[in-house]
């Protein structure tokens, strides 16, 4: 590794010019998770039921499997 790169505790690496005091990959992961959980919560409220159905659980599993990371302009080292 050269002096122009940074490896964070999470394992993601950045070029020094791309690193902005935060890990973009981890930040996007958490933002997407929060967004999905809030939307799922709002859907349950709109249904008016307090019980999870099997369909709710199946949809959650499918969403977890389809989850991916977004790429940024700077490549990971």
Short mmCIF file of the C-alpha atoms (twelve columns), coordinates in Angstrom:
data_MODEL
# 
_entry.id   MODEL 
# 
loop_
_atom_site.group_PDB 
_atom_site.id 
_atom_site.type_symbol 
_atom_site.label_atom_id 
_atom_site.label_alt_id 
_atom_site.label_comp_id 
_atom_site.label_asym_id 
_atom_site.label_seq_id 
_atom_site.Cartn_x 
_atom_site.Cartn_y 
_atom_site.Cartn_z 
_atom_site.pdbx_PDB_model_num 
ATOM 1  C CA . UNK A 1  0.000   0.000   0.000  1 
ATOM 2  C CA . UNK A 2  1.334   3.429   -0.830 1 
ATOM 3  C CA . UNK A 3  1.052   6.667   1.138  1 
ATOM 4  C CA . UNK A 4  -1.822  7.901   -1.031 1 
ATOM 5  C CA . UNK A 5  -4.387  5.478   0.373  1 
ATOM 6  C CA . UNK A 6  -6.264  4.838   3.610  1 
ATOM 7  C CA . UNK A 7  -7.726  1.576   4.932  1 
ATOM 8  C CA . UNK A 8  -10.457 2.038   7.524  1 
ATOM 9  C CA . UNK A 9  -11.413 -0.205  10.433 1 
ATOM 10 C CA . UNK A 10 -14.372 -1.513  8.416  1 
ATOM 11 C CA . UNK A 11 -11.920 -2.822  5.814  1 
ATOM 12 C CA . UNK A 12 -12.811 -0.432  3.021  1 
ATOM 13 C CA . UNK A 13 -9.945  1.426   1.416  1 
ATOM 14 C CA . UNK A 14 -9.827  4.841   -0.189 1 
ATOM 15 C CA . UNK A 15 -7.392  7.019   -2.039 1 
ATOM 16 C CA . UNK A 16 -6.502  9.961   0.176  1 
ATOM 17 C CA . UNK A 17 -8.156  12.362  -2.271 1 
ATOM 18 C CA . UNK A 18 -11.432 10.381  -2.103 1 
ATOM 19 C CA . UNK A 19 -11.572 9.915   1.671  1 
ATOM 20 C CA . UNK A 20 -13.885 12.441  3.311  1 
ATOM 21 C CA . UNK A 21 -13.691 11.402  7.002  1 
ATOM 22 C CA . UNK A 22 -16.397 8.766   6.457  1 
ATOM 23 C CA . UNK A 23 -16.836 5.453   4.708  1 
ATOM 24 C CA . UNK A 24 -19.233 5.962   1.815  1 
ATOM 25 C CA . UNK A 25 -19.949 2.231   1.502  1 
ATOM 26 C CA . UNK A 26 -20.875 1.794   5.160  1 
ATOM 27 C CA . UNK A 27 -22.817 5.047   5.245  1 
ATOM 28 C CA . UNK A 28 -24.906 3.959   2.243  1 
ATOM 29 C CA . UNK A 29 -25.465 0.541   3.815  1 
ATOM 30 C CA . UNK A 30 -26.869 2.095   6.992  1 
ATOM 31 C CA . UNK A 31 -28.901 4.736   5.135  1 
ATOM 32 C CA . UNK A 32 -30.495 2.081   2.916  1 
ATOM 33 C CA . UNK A 33 -31.294 -0.088  5.935  1 
ATOM 34 C CA . UNK A 34 -32.926 2.791   7.784  1 
ATOM 35 C CA . UNK A 35 -34.923 3.770   4.694  1 
ATOM 36 C CA . UNK A 36 -36.171 0.205   4.177  1 
ATOM 37 C CA . UNK A 37 -37.091 -0.248  7.842  1 
ATOM 38 C CA . UNK A 38 -39.001 3.037   7.986  1 
ATOM 39 C CA . UNK A 39 -40.907 2.170   4.810  1 
ATOM 40 C CA . UNK A 40 -41.759 -1.284  6.144  1 
ATOM 41 C CA . UNK A 41 -42.960 0.289   9.390  1 
ATOM 42 C CA . UNK A 42 -45.122 2.818   7.535  1 
ATOM 43 C CA . UNK A 43 -46.657 0.069   5.388  1 
ATOM 44 C CA . UNK A 44 -47.597 -1.879  8.512  1 
ATOM 45 C CA . UNK A 45 -49.176 1.216   10.033 1 
ATOM 46 C CA . UNK A 46 -51.192 1.802   6.863  1 
ATOM 47 C CA . UNK A 47 -52.426 -1.804  6.953  1 
ATOM 48 C CA . UNK A 48 -53.835 -1.186  10.398 1 
ATOM 49 C CA . UNK A 49 -52.640 -4.520  11.761 1 
ATOM 50 C CA . UNK A 50 -50.174 -5.229  14.505 1 
ATOM 51 C CA . UNK A 51 -49.352 -8.708  13.276 1 
ATOM 52 C CA . UNK A 52 -46.701 -9.737  10.789 1 
ATOM 53 C CA . UNK A 53 -47.955 -11.951 8.022  1 
ATOM 54 C CA . UNK A 54 -45.934 -14.621 6.256  1 
ATOM 55 C CA . UNK A 55 -45.962 -12.360 3.186  1 
ATOM 56 C CA . UNK A 56 -44.261 -9.594  5.214  1 
ATOM 57 C CA . UNK A 57 -41.544 -11.982 6.333  1 
ATOM 58 C CA . UNK A 58 -41.040 -13.341 2.809  1 
ATOM 59 C CA . UNK A 59 -40.713 -9.825  1.367  1 
ATOM 60 C CA . UNK A 60 -38.148 -8.921  4.005  1 
ATOM 61 C CA . UNK A 61 -36.026 -11.968 3.155  1 
ATOM 62 C CA . UNK A 62 -36.181 -11.192 -0.579 1 
ATOM 63 C CA . UNK A 63 -35.168 -7.559  0.021  1 
ATOM 64 C CA . UNK A 64 -32.206 -8.683  2.127  1 
ATOM 65 C CA . UNK A 65 -31.021 -10.997 -0.650 1 
ATOM 66 C CA . UNK A 66 -31.323 -8.297  -3.319 1 
ATOM 67 C CA . UNK A 67 -29.472 -5.686  -1.275 1 
ATOM 68 C CA . UNK A 68 -26.305 -4.365  -2.905 1 
ATOM 69 C CA . UNK A 69 -23.860 -1.533  -2.580 1 
ATOM 70 C CA . UNK A 70 -23.694 1.492   -4.785 1 
ATOM 71 C CA . UNK A 71 -20.467 2.373   -6.510 1 
ATOM 72 C CA . UNK A 72 -18.834 5.748   -6.126 1 
ATOM 73 C CA . UNK A 73 -16.586 7.740   -8.448 1 
ATOM 74 C CA . UNK A 74 -13.466 6.682   -6.558 1 
ATOM 75 C CA . UNK A 75 -12.563 3.029   -6.629 1 
ATOM 76 C CA . UNK A 76 -11.948 0.989   -3.519 1 
ATOM 77 C CA . UNK A 77 -8.286  0.030   -3.012 1 
# 
